[in-house]
Each structure stands twice: as C-alpha cells, then as structure tokens.
Amino acid sequence: MSKKDNSQISTLDDAPDVDQAASVVAHVVKGNSHDDALSGDKVNIIIHEQEGEMGREAVFVSVNGVAYQIPRGQVCAVPVEILHVLDNSVQKIFESLPNGETRERSLRRFNHQNHGAA
C-alpha cells in the first residue's frame, strides 16, 4: 500500500495572498470609453460598513465605462457623478403591519456621507 501525499492540503488558517490583503485604496478600471465625459469635479466620500455578509466588502460603481471599487470605512476622492449614483441607489423594503397590510419603504442601498470637494 502506498503512502498518500498530503502536501497540497491547506487549512482555513492560511495567510491570505499579498494581493488580497493590500486592496485598501480605491481601484479604478477604465473601459473603452473612460471618464473624459465626466465633469472632472471630485468629492470626498465615505461608504460606511453595513450588516450582512457583503457589509464590509468594497462597493463597485460604474459610470460611462469607468468602474470604481470603493473601500468601505475610508474617505475616498471620487468623481461627483459617482456620488450621484450612490445617492440614487435605493432598495425597497416591505414591512407587514399588525392590521395585515404591507408598507413599502425606500432606503439607501449604501449608507454614505459626502465630506465635501476633494
């Protein structure tokens, strides 16, 4: 009987790769059309952490072929158009009332603050 090679087994305690641990700054990816069409005005924003599995993950926002990966909990300078996308991102919540009726509420998808011009 041959001995089994276990050299490829890893555990949950393995340290993350350097690339995964170093993604702290906002990351911008430009497509075929990039942010030349944007106003050029920038604002400082912070996107707060939220509950749930994705509540600590960076937020992906794309405008005119330019994708932004915005980290949560840190002040980041982004184009004003990105702030407009965040302001207009809402989710609808439906609540059951004691009388059997249902009430609809619109909430911000991403809790964020505007810290003024960059």
C-alpha positions in Angstrom: 0.0 0.0 0.0 1.5 3.4 -1.0 1.5 6.4 1.3 -0.8 9.2 0.4 0.8 12.6 -0.4 -0.9 15.4 1.6 1.5 18.2 0.7 -1.3 20.2 -1.1 -3.7 20.3 1.8 -4.3 23.8 3.2 -6.3 25.0 6.2 -8.5 27.9 6.8 -5.8 29.5 8.9 -3.5 30.1 5.9 -2.4 33.7 5.5 -4.2 35.5 2.6 -2.2 36.3 -0.5 -0.5 39.7 -0.5 -2.7 40.9 -3.4 -5.9 40.2 -1.3 -4.6 41.9 1.8 -3.3 45.0 0.1 -6.6 46.2 -1.6 -7.2 49.2 0.6 -7.1 52.1 -1.9 -9.9 52.9 -4.4 -9.3 50.9 -7.6 -10.3 52.4 -11.0 -10.7 50.3 -14.2 -11.2 52.2 -17.4 -13.0 50.6 -20.3 -13.1 51.7 -24.0 -14.8 55.0 -23.1 -13.3 56.5 -19.9 -14.0 59.4 -17.6 -13.2 62.2 -20.2 -17.0 62.6 -20.4 -17.3 63.2 -16.7 -17.3 66.7 -15.2 -13.9 66.4 -13.5 -15.2 67.6 -10.2 -14.3 65.3 -7.3 -15.8 64.9 -3.8 -14.6 63.1 -0.7 -17.0 60.4 0.4 -17.1 57.6 2.9 -19.2 54.5 2.5 -20.0 53.0 5.9 -19.9 49.3 6.7 -23.3 47.5 6.9 -24.5 44.3 8.4 -24.5 41.1 6.5 -22.0 39.1 4.5 -21.2 41.8 2.0 -21.3 44.7 4.5 -17.5 45.1 4.7 -16.7 44.5 1.0 -15.7 47.3 -1.3 -18.5 48.8 -3.3 -18.5 48.5 -7.1 -19.8 51.6 -9.0 -19.6 52.1 -12.8 -20.3 55.2 -14.8 -19.7 55.6 -18.6 -17.3 52.6 -18.8 -15.3 53.6 -15.8 -15.5 51.2 -12.8 -14.7 52.2 -9.3 -14.0 49.8 -6.4 -14.6 52.0 -3.4 -13.4 50.6 0.0 -15.7 51.0 3.0 -14.9 52.9 6.1 -12.3 55.2 4.4 -12.5 58.7 2.9 -12.0 58.4 -0.9 -12.0 61.1 -3.6 -14.4 60.1 -6.4 -16.0 62.0 -9.3 -19.2 63.8 -8.4 -21.1 61.5 -10.8 -20.2 58.5 -8.6 -21.8 60.4 -5.6 -25.0 60.8 -7.7 -25.1 57.1 -8.5 -24.8 56.3 -4.7 -27.5 58.9 -3.9 -29.9 57.3 -6.4 -29.2 53.7 -5.3 -32.2 52.7 -3.3 -33.7 49.4 -2.2 -37.3 48.7 -1.4 -38.2 47.1 1.9 -41.7 45.7 2.5 -43.0 45.5 6.1 -46.1 43.7 7.4 -48.2 45.8 9.6 -50.3 44.5 12.6 -53.5 45.0 10.6 -52.3 42.7 7.8 -51.4 45.5 5.4 -48.0 45.8 3.8 -46.0 49.0 3.8 -43.2 49.8 1.3 -40.1 51.8 2.3 -37.3 53.1 0.2 -33.8 53.0 1.8 -30.4 53.9 0.6 -28.6 50.9 -0.7 -25.2 52.1 0.5 -25.0 54.3 3.7 -22.6 57.0 2.8 -21.5 60.6 3.6 -20.3 63.5 1.5 -17.2 65.1 3.0 -17.1 68.0 0.5 -14.9 68.8 -2.5 -11.7 67.0 -3.0 
